[in-house]
Amino acid sequence: MFTANRQLIRWIIIISSFAIISLILWNTYTFFQEFKTEERVKMEIWSAAQSDFLYSLNDLESDTNPVISKILLDTTSTMPMLMLGKMGEFKNLKNIDTTKKRNTIKYLENLKTQFETENTPILVKYKDEFYGTIYYGNSERLNRLKYYPLALLLIIFLFAAVVFFFYRSSKTASQNKLWSGMAKETAHQIGTPLSSLIGWTEILKLENVNPTYILEMEKDIDRLKIITERFSKIGSIPTLEPLNIVEETKLSFNYLTTRLSKLVDFKLELPDTEISVNLNKQLFSWTIENLLKNGVDAMKGKGKLHLKMWQLEDNVYITVTDTGKGIPKNKFNTIFETGYTTKKRGWGLGLSLTKRIVEEFHNGQIKVAHSERDKGTTFKMSYKSIIAP
């Protein structure tokens, strides 16, 4: 019920916002047309006054009306205009600065073309006698009003972008908080039976049980301890320490290969020298295991899996290559998103956690380096070494 109401409120807000924006744009357009009409009327009045003025100049018995003189001086105070004479020569300019133009005639010709597209030219005539043509552009006020809707849309777009990113970051923070809480709760829940199992193994040692069985149980108990430590570190800043990344990778690889499908051909290629990197032991082994398990799942338990490590200057690179079904190129980034999975019973957490461990906790990088349909995929990780070779 709450979700349905929230969806309804969201649609009401969206539709209301669209209606308000449409109303503002329509009113702006209406104002623009009204101002444009007013300027047209002013230019027609100025044209009539100009006609009367030119006629009075040709008629020696006629004097210039002072009202006409005032109209010629005040009516087009902000509108740029130019007047062409009978022969098409530039005869009169107003609100146009040509002092800094190298080719004045060409500049005026371009203005004439521009003005003609903005407003219909006005003929200057008096008693059927033709004196010229007036070309005029939009005033500064009209130009500002013309760009107002664009500025408004830009502001609305920026505001929407801020709201979107705020909503997205809040959602991500909520998800991270949820996963962190679940991880810590899982670690807490595992802790209780784990303590009990440790006690039972001590009792079994006193009962002369086959030591091999107890040893295997202790291995699994140690494994549960590692898993508990991993989950307890999600949601908090893990402690990093200088470790030999070559040895840590080897331990994680060897542990997992003995417990995964026997139909997989595992290959490990590591440098012969030690490479020190600031790592968290438990979390780093988790990334290796996640990538190996992901590769085995992609191959459906049968194929070749190759882990390779090398160092280049102060960077350490690790690639995990499988011969599985591959990943479409448009999914290279999507597969790292929380909840994305191609498995029927998957949660979509493995690669998401791996990316977070590598990039947020270890300041490294992880990406899909290469993938082809039905040929396989290569994941690539990089870390900063403490001392360059």
N, C-alpha and C positions, 0 to 999 in steps of 0.2 A: 504493500500500500504506500509506504514511504517512498520507495523507488519510483512508483508510477507518478506520485505527486511531484517529486523532484524533476522528473522528465517533463511533466506538464508545465511547471514553473519555468524550466529552461527554455521551452519552446515559446512561452508567452514573452519572456524577456527578449528572445531573438526576434520575434515578429514585431514587438513594440519598438525595438531599436531600429529595425528596418523601416518601419512606418515613420518614425521621427526623422531619420536620415532622409527619406524620400520627401517628406514635407519641407525640410530645410532646403534641400536642393531645388524643389519646385518654387519655393518662395524666392530663392536667390535668382533663379532663371526669370521669374516674373519681374523682379526689381530691375534686372539687367535689361529686359525688353522695354520697361517703362523709361529708364534712363536713356536708353538708345533712342526711343521715340522723342523724348524731350530734346536731346541734342540735335536730332533731325529738324525739329521745329525751329530751334535756334539758328541752325545753319540756313534754313529757308528764309528766316527773317533777315539774317545777315546778307544773304544773296539778293533779296529784294532791296535792301538798303544800298548795297553795292551797285545795283543796277541804276537806282535813282541817283546815286552819287556820280556815276560815270555819265549819265545823261545830262546832269547839271553842269558837268565840266564842258560838254560839247555845246550846251546851250548858253550863250553869253547873257541872255536876258533872265536866266534862272539862277537863283541863289541856293546854296546848300542848306538844307533844313538842319538846324542844330540837333534835333532828335535823331536824325539819320546819322549824324557824326557820332553821337553818343553810342548808338547801336553798333556802328563799325568798330568802335574802340572797346566795348564791354562784352558784347554777346558771346564771342568765341574766345574767352580769356584763357581757357586751358586746352582747347581742341587744336591739334595741329592741322593745318590746311595749306593748300597751295592753289593758285588760280592760273589757268592757262588762257592766253589771249585768243583772238580770232584765228591766228595762224598757228596756234599750238605752242607758242613761246611761253616760258615761265614769266608770269607778269607780277604776281603778288604772293608773298609767303607770310605765314603767321605761325608762331610757336614752333619754328623749325630752325635749328642751329646748323649752319653750313660752314662755320669758320674753320673747323678742324678737318674738313673733308678735302682730299686731294682732287678728286674729280667731282665737282659740284653737280654738273649736269647729269652724270650717271647716277649719283646719289638721289637726286630729285626724281629721276625716271623710275628708280626702284620704289621710292616712296609713293609715287603716283600709282604704280601697280598695286602696292600694298593697300593704299587707301581705297582703291577701286574694288578690292575684294571685301573690305570691311563695310563700306557704305556706298550707296548708289550716288554717282556724281550729280551735281546740281548745275543746270544751265543758267547763266546770267543773261537775262533778256529784259528789255524795256520797250514797250510798244512795238513788239515784233522785231526790234533791232537786237542782234546777237552781239554780246560783248566778250564772252568766254565761258569757261567751265571751271567749277570749283570741285576739288577733290579734298576730302577731309577724313581724318582718322579718328579713332576713339580717344576720348579724353583720359587723363591719368586716373580719374575716379572710376571710369567705366572699365579700364584695364585691371584695376585692383579688384573690382567686383567680379570680373571675368575669371580671375584666378582664385577667388575665394573658395568655390566648391572644391577645387583640387587640394587647397591647403586643408580644408575641412576633412576631406576624405583621407588625407595623409595623417592628420591628427587622430582620426577615428581608427585607422589601420594600426598606428603605433600603439594606441591605447588597447586595442584588441590583442595585439601581439604581447604587450606587457601582461594583460590578464591571462592570456593563454599560457605564457611561460611561468607565471606565478602559479596557475592552477596545476600545470604539469610538474613543477618542482615540488609543490605541496603534495601532489599525488605520489611522486617518487619518494619523498621523505616519509609519507605514511606507509608506503609499501616496505621501505627499508626498515622502518620501526617495527612493522608487523613481522617481517622475516627475522629480524634480530630477536624479537621477543619469542618467536617460535623456536629459534635455534637455542636460546638460553634455556627455555623450558624443556626442550628435548634433552639437552645436556644434564639438566637437573633430574629428569625422570630416569635417564640411563644410570645416573650415579648411584641410586639406591640398590637396584639389583646387582650392579657391578661390585659394590662393597660386599654384598652377600656372596657372590661367586668367589671372591678372593678368600673369604672365610671358609667356604666349602672346600676349596683346593687345599687349604692347610689341613683340614680334617682328613681329606683323602690321603694325604701324605702319611698320616699316622696309621692308616688302615691297610698299609702294604699293597696299595693299588699299583698296577703297572706304571712305572715312572714315565713311560712314553706317552701314556694317555694324559697324565698330569701336565707334561711338557707342552703338549698340543693345546690343552685347555688354557695354560698360562699364556701361550702365544695369542690365543683369541681374546683373553682378558686384556693383554697389553694392547691389542688392536682396539678393543672397546674403549680403553683409556685414551688412545689417540683420537678416536672419533669424538669422545666427550670433550677433549681439549679443543678440537676443531670447532665444534658447535658453540662452545663457551666463548670463543674469540670473535665470533660473528657479532657485529654491533659494537665492538670496542676496538681500540687501536692496538694491534698486536705488537709484541716486542720483537725487534729484529736483532740478529747477532751475526757476526762474520762466520760463515760456514763454507765448506768446500762443496760447491754446487755440483761438482762431478760425482762425488761420493753420495750426496743426498739423492741425486737422480738415479744412481745405480741401485741404491737400497730400495727406493720406491718401485723402480722397474722390476727388480728381481722378486720383490714380495708379491707383486700383482700377477706377474706372468705365471707363477706356479698355481694360481687360483682361478685363472681365466680359461677359456676354451683351449683344449689341446689341439684343435684343428687350425689354430692360428700360428703362423710362422713369425716369431718375434725376433727382431734384430736391434741390437743396441750398439751405437757408435759414439764413443766418448773420447775426449782428449786424454793424453797420457799424463798431463801435468795437473796440479791442483789449481782451481780458480776460486778465489774468495769473493763471495757476494753476501751482502746483508740480507738475510733470509729469516723467516719464521719457519722452523723445521716442520711443524705439523701442517701449516697451511700450504707450504710449497709442495709437500708430498701429495696433498689433496689435489692440487692442479695437475700433477703428473698422472695421478690415478684417474681423474675425471677425463682427461684427454685420451688415455689408453682405453678406458671403458667405452667412451664415445666411439672410438675407432672400431672396437670389437663389435659394438652394436650395429654400426654402419655396415659392417661386413657380414652381419648375421652369424657371427661366431666362426667364420671360415675365411681365411685370406692371409695377407701379409701385413705386418705392422712394424714400422721402422722408426726408431727414435734416434735422432742425430743431434749432437751438440758441438759447437765450435766457438772460438773467440776471435773477434776482429777488433783490434785496438782495445778500447775499454768496454766494449759491448760483448755480452755472451748471448748466443742465439741457440734456441732449441726448436727443432721441428719434429712433429709427429705425423707420419704419413701412413694412411691406410689404403686399402684397395676396395673400398666400399662403393656405395651407390652414388656418391658425390653430392654436391650442394649447388643449386642454381646460383648464378652470380648475383641476382637481385636479393638473395637471402644471406649474403655474406655478413651483413651487420645484424639482420633480424635474429639470427640464431643465438646471439648473445643477450637478447632481451628476456627479461624475467617472464616465465610462463610459456615461452615458445617451445614447442616440441613436435616431433613427427611420430612419436610413439603413442600407441593407444593408451598406455597406462603411465605415461611419463608426466612429470610435474613441470618440466622446463626450467629446472634450477641449476643443473650441472654446469653448463657453459656460462650461465649468468654469474654464478658464484666464482667460477674460474677467472672470468674477466675482472671481477671486482677484486679478487685476491691479487692478481698480477698487477693491475693498473693502480688501484687505490691503496693497497697495503704495501706493495713492493716498488711502486713507481716504475713499473715495466710496461711492456706493450704486448698485446696478443691480437692476432688477426688470422683470417683465412688467407694463406699465401697463394694457394692454387687449388682448383677443384675441377673435375671433369665428370660428366655423367657416366656412371657405370665403370669408371676407371679409378676413382679415389679422390681423397682430399688431403691437403697438407695444412696443418695449423702451425703457426710460427710465433714463438715467444722471444722476447729480448729482455735482458737485465743488465744493469750497470755493475761491472766488476769493481772491486775496491782498489786493486793495483793493476795497471795495464802491463802487458808483457814487455 
